[in-house]
Amino acid sequence: MLIYLDNFQSVGPFSRGARRGLRVDGSSRGLNENYARELLELHTLGVDGGYTQQDVQQLARILTGWSVDGLGGRAAAGGIRFGFHDALHEPGGKTVLGVRYAEAGMSEGERAIRALCRQPSTARFVAHKLVTHFVADDPPPAAVDRVAHAFRSSDGDLRATARALVDSPEAWAEDARKFRTPQDWLVAVLRAFGATEASEAAPTVLRQLRQPLWSPPSPKGFGDSLQDWADPDALLHRAELARTIGRRQGPTASDPRTLLDAVEAPAGNLLDTMLSDRSIPVPERVALTIAGPAFQWR
């Protein structure tokens, strides 16, 4: 994130680096607010979390000097890693959300992030995202409240937060389900066939399915709702890929009915009937299963 959101190029206006006129590619370096803004909007408080533009600017000053080492041709043996560059850090005190942070170098940012994580808005925002991702596109309010309470009462302990999510009765309701993203779907296919690793073609497949590996279009990441992935074009791509997989796996699949272990389909339904129908070639039964409705949900 420090690279993606340009914080490694951010320089405090009154820092020693600014006074020396540090430049990159012939351009003057100045304060960059991108990382500070996304830290507030995407990673802690949320867009409606109660912060102001002044808070963004002050947090950006706190985070000056937060950078990376090992970039470029002089990369160290340890690779790219976090580095704090004191010469780029903005001197003096700063105020974020009414809290004053005395000048303390890197620890200013550590203190500010801990304080942001303890904000009630952060607990609510994190809980909403978790319940949306794991339970339903329209997250049940009771589950959000329960997970937010676990986050707050445990001082942000993610194990306790995850336990509250798993223990929520809403997570196990019959109507609680999520449409599989392309990556979820591909992993489910691999697991259904007992694969122990993905092939080298997996990144290409994910690009075809519009979810390139580790390459989201924005800092917000990929969407994971039904409307993000259930459009006709996306479903057609899955169907075409399912046919390819069926041709490759079909001849070696002695009993396609084992695919029922990978879907939640009641005994005696149409999927069970189709998989048992020996008049349908095995590759077609495989393709119809992994491209069918039951396999699209988790």
C-alpha positions in Angstrom: 0.0 0.0 0.0 2.9 2.4 0.7 3.9 1.9 -2.9 0.5 1.6 -4.5 -0.8 4.7 -2.8 2.4 6.7 -3.3 3.3 7.2 0.4 6.9 6.2 -0.3 7.2 9.5 -2.2 5.5 11.6 0.4 7.7 14.3 1.9 6.8 16.5 4.9 6.7 20.2 3.7 9.1 21.3 6.5 11.1 18.1 6.8 14.9 18.0 6.3 14.3 16.3 3.0 12.1 19.1 1.7 14.7 21.7 2.7 17.3 19.8 0.7 15.0 19.7 -2.3 14.8 15.9 -2.8 13.5 15.0 -6.2 12.3 11.9 -8.0 12.5 11.8 -11.8 13.3 15.5 -12.0 10.1 16.5 -10.1 9.9 18.0 -6.6 8.4 15.7 -4.0 5.7 17.0 -1.7 3.1 15.8 0.7 0.9 13.0 -0.7 -2.5 12.3 0.9 -3.4 9.1 -0.9 -2.4 6.6 1.7 -3.8 8.6 4.6 -7.2 9.0 2.9 -7.5 5.3 2.1 -6.4 4.4 5.6 -9.3 6.3 6.9 -11.8 5.5 4.2 -11.1 1.9 3.3 -9.2 0.4 6.2 -10.5 1.9 9.4 -13.4 4.4 9.8 -15.1 4.1 6.5 -16.3 6.9 4.2 -18.9 8.0 6.7 -16.7 7.6 9.8 -16.7 11.2 10.8 -13.2 12.4 9.6 -12.6 15.6 7.7 -10.2 16.8 5.1 -8.1 18.4 7.9 -7.8 14.9 9.5 -6.6 13.5 6.1 -3.9 16.2 5.8 -2.8 15.8 9.4 -2.6 12.0 9.1 -0.6 12.4 5.9 1.9 14.5 7.8 2.1 11.8 10.5 2.8 9.2 7.9 5.6 11.0 6.1 8.7 9.0 6.2 6.8 5.7 6.1 8.4 4.2 3.1 10.0 1.1 1.6 13.6 0.0 1.2 15.0 -2.3 -1.5 13.4 -0.7 -4.6 15.2 -0.5 -7.9 18.5 -1.9 -9.0 20.0 -1.6 -5.5 17.5 -4.0 -4.0 19.0 -5.7 -1.0 19.1 -9.4 -0.5 16.1 -9.2 1.8 13.9 -7.8 -1.0 11.4 -4.9 -0.7 10.6 -4.1 3.0 9.3 -1.4 5.2 11.6 1.5 6.0 11.2 4.7 8.0 13.0 7.6 6.5 13.3 10.3 9.3 14.6 12.9 6.9 11.2 12.9 5.1 9.1 13.0 8.2 7.2 16.2 9.0 8.4 17.8 12.3 6.1 19.2 15.0 2.8 18.0 16.5 -0.3 16.9 14.6 -3.9 16.5 15.4 -6.2 13.8 14.0 -9.8 13.4 15.2 -9.1 15.7 18.1 -6.2 13.8 19.4 -2.8 15.6 19.6 0.3 13.6 18.5 3.6 15.1 19.7 6.6 14.8 17.4 7.9 11.2 17.8 9.0 10.0 14.4 7.7 6.6 13.3 5.8 6.0 16.5 3.4 8.9 15.7 2.0 6.7 12.9 1.8 3.6 15.1 -0.1 5.5 17.8 -2.4 7.1 15.2 -3.3 3.7 13.6 -4.0 2.1 17.0 -6.2 5.0 17.9 -8.1 4.7 14.6 -8.6 1.0 15.2 -10.2 1.7 18.6 -12.8 4.1 17.1 -16.4 2.8 17.2 -16.8 3.6 13.5 -13.9 1.3 12.7 -15.5 -1.6 14.6 -18.8 -1.0 12.7 -17.1 -0.7 9.4 -14.9 -3.8 9.8 -17.9 -5.8 11.0 -20.1 -4.7 8.1 -17.4 -5.7 5.6 -16.8 -9.1 7.2 -20.5 -10.0 7.4 -21.1 -8.8 3.8 -18.2 -11.0 2.6 -19.0 -14.1 4.5 -22.7 -14.1 5.1 -24.8 -12.1 2.6 -24.6 -9.1 0.2 -27.2 -7.5 2.4 -25.6 -8.1 5.8 -28.1 -8.9 8.7 -27.9 -6.0 11.2 -27.9 -8.4 14.2 -24.8 -10.1 12.9 -23.0 -6.8 12.2 -23.8 -5.7 15.7 -22.5 -8.9 17.2 -19.2 -8.8 15.3 -18.7 -5.1 15.9 -19.2 -5.7 19.7 -16.6 -8.6 19.6 -14.1 -6.3 17.8 -14.6 -3.5 20.3 -14.6 -5.6 23.5 -11.5 -7.6 22.4 -9.6 -4.4 21.5 -9.5 -5.5 17.8 -8.5 -9.1 18.3 -9.2 -10.7 15.0 -9.5 -14.2 16.4 -12.3 -13.1 18.7 -13.9 -11.1 15.9 -13.8 -14.1 13.5 -15.2 -16.4 16.2 -18.2 -14.0 16.7 -18.8 -14.2 12.9 -18.7 -18.0 12.8 -20.9 -18.2 15.9 -23.6 -15.9 14.5 -26.8 -17.8 13.7 -27.3 -15.6 10.7 -24.2 -17.1 9.1 -25.8 -20.6 9.1 -29.3 -19.6 8.0 -30.6 -21.5 4.9 -31.0 -18.2 3.0 -27.5 -17.0 3.9 -25.3 -17.6 0.8 -22.8 -15.8 -1.3 -22.2 -16.0 -5.1 -18.7 -17.3 -5.7 -16.2 -14.8 -7.1 -14.1 -16.2 -10.0 -11.3 -17.1 -7.7 -13.6 -18.8 -5.2 -15.2 -20.7 -8.1 -11.9 -21.8 -9.5 -10.7 -23.0 -6.1 -13.9 -24.9 -5.6 -13.4 -26.6 -8.9 -9.9 -27.6 -8.1 -11.0 -28.9 -4.7 -13.9 -30.9 -6.2 -11.4 -32.8 -8.4 -9.0 -33.3 -5.5 -6.3 -31.1 -6.9 -3.4 -30.3 -4.5 -2.1 -27.3 -6.4 -3.2 -24.9 -9.2 -1.7 -25.2 -12.6 0.4 -22.5 -14.2 -2.7 -21.7 -16.3 -4.6 -20.5 -13.3 -3.6 -16.8 -13.5 -4.6 -16.8 -17.2 -7.9 -18.3 -16.4 -8.6 -15.7 -13.7 -7.8 -12.9 -16.1 -10.3 -14.4 -18.5 -12.8 -14.4 -15.7 -12.1 -10.7 -15.0 -10.4 -11.3 -11.6 -6.7 -11.2 -12.3 -4.6 -12.6 -9.5 -3.6 -9.9 -7.0 -4.5 -7.1 -9.4 -7.7 -5.3 -8.3 -8.7 -2.2 -10.2 -8.5 0.0 -7.2 -7.4 0.0 -3.5 -10.9 -1.0 -2.6 -10.2 -4.5 -4.1 -12.6 -6.7 -6.1 -16.3 -6.6 -5.4 -17.8 -9.8 -4.1 -21.5 -9.3 -4.6 -23.9 -11.1 -6.9 -24.2 -8.1 -9.1 -20.4 -7.9 -9.5 -20.0 -11.4 -11.0 -23.4 -12.8 -12.1 -23.8 -10.8 -15.4 -24.3 -12.8 -18.6 -20.8 -12.3 -19.9 -19.2 -13.6 -16.7 -21.5 -16.6 -16.6 -20.7 -17.4 -20.2 -17.0 -17.4 -19.5 -17.6 -19.8 -16.6 -19.7 -22.1 -18.8 -17.0 -22.2 -21.6 -14.3 -22.9 -19.1 -16.5 -25.6 -17.5 -16.7 -27.3 -20.9 -12.9 -27.3 -21.2 -12.5 -28.7 -17.7 -15.1 -31.3 -18.4 -13.3 -32.5 -21.5 -10.0 -32.8 -19.6 -11.4 -34.3 -16.4 -14.3 -36.4 -17.8 -12.4 -39.4 -19.2 -10.7 -39.9 -15.8 -13.7 -39.2 -13.6 -15.0 -42.7 -12.9 -18.1 -41.4 -11.0 -19.1 -37.8 -11.6 -21.6 -38.2 -8.7 -18.6 -37.5 -6.4 -19.0 -33.8 -7.4 -22.1 -33.8 -5.3 -19.8 -33.6 -2.3 -18.8 -30.1 -3.5 -22.3 -28.7 -3.7 -25.2 -28.4 -1.3 -27.9 -30.2 -3.3 -30.5 -32.4 -1.6 -30.7 -36.0 -2.6 -33.1 -36.8 -5.4 -32.8 -33.3 -7.1 -32.3 -32.8 -10.8 -28.5 -32.4 -10.4 -28.3 -35.9 -8.7 -30.5 -37.3 -11.5 -28.4 -35.8 -14.2 -25.1 -37.0 -12.7 -26.5 -40.5 -12.5 -27.7 -40.5 -16.1 -25.2 -42.7 -18.1 -26.8 -41.7 -21.4 -25.1 -38.3 -20.9 -21.3 -38.4 -21.7 -19.2 -38.0 -18.6 -17.5 -34.7 -19.8 -20.9 -33.1 -20.3 -22.1 -34.2 -16.9 -19.0 -32.7 -15.3 -19.4 -29.4 -17.3 -23.1 -29.1 -16.5 -22.3 -29.6 -12.8 -19.5 -27.0 -12.3 -21.3 -24.5 -14.6 -24.7 -25.1 -13.1 -26.4 -22.9 -10.5 -25.7 -25.1 -7.4 -21.9 -24.8 -8.0 -22.0 -21.0 -8.2 -22.8 -20.5 -4.5 -20.8 -20.9 -1.4 
